[in-house]
Amino acid sequence: FLLTDDERDNLTALCLDHVAGRVPVIVTTSHFSTRVAAERARKAHAAGASMLMLMPPYHGAALRADEK
């Protein structure tokens, strides 16, 4: 959860390129913001993820942030 979205995108691309479709890749897109989680999910799908994993926020769950 400490990766920036650029770092997350780079690692996702690296993993997907490395496996080259040989195995399914599950990408975690969890975030305490629904907007951010949905955007991450769209990016992962567009990059070729086979599945998404979303978990309820366990860190930052008590934080309140503007989702605008």
N, C-alpha and C positions, 0 to 999 in steps of 0.2 A: 504494500500500500504506500510505500515511500517513493516509488518511481514516479517521475514526471510522465505526462502523457506522451511526450516525444520519446523518452526511454522505453516506455511500454510499446509504442508503435514499432520502434527499431527492433526490440526483442521478439515481438510477434512476427515481424517480417523475416528476421533471421531464422527463427524456428520453422516457419512455414517453408522457407526456401530450402533449409537443410533437409527436412523430411520429404520434400518434393512429392507429396501425395501418397507416400508409402504407408503412412499410418495416419489415423485421424488425430487432429490437434484440437484440444479443448482450450479455449481462451477465457480467463476470468475477467469479467468486466465490472465487478462490484465497485460500488462507491456509495457514500451516504446521500449523494444527490441523484435523484431519478434521472434528471436531464443528462448528467455526465455518464451515468451507467448506460443509458440508451444510446448516446453518441459513441461510447466505446464499443457497444454491441454492434452498431452499424459498421464501424471501422473494421472490427474483427471479421464480420461476415464478408465485407467487401475484399478483405485481404485473403480470404479463403479458409477461415476457421471452419472445422467440421461441426463443432458444438460450442455452446457458451456455458459458462458456469457463473451463476450469480448467487451471492451469499448475503444474508442479512448483515447489515453493518454491525461489527462488534467493536470496531475502533471508531472513534468520532461519533458514536451513536448519540451521545449527549450534546454534540455540537449543533448549533443552529446557524445555518448559513443561508444567505439570500441565493435562491436558485435562478436569478435573472441572468 
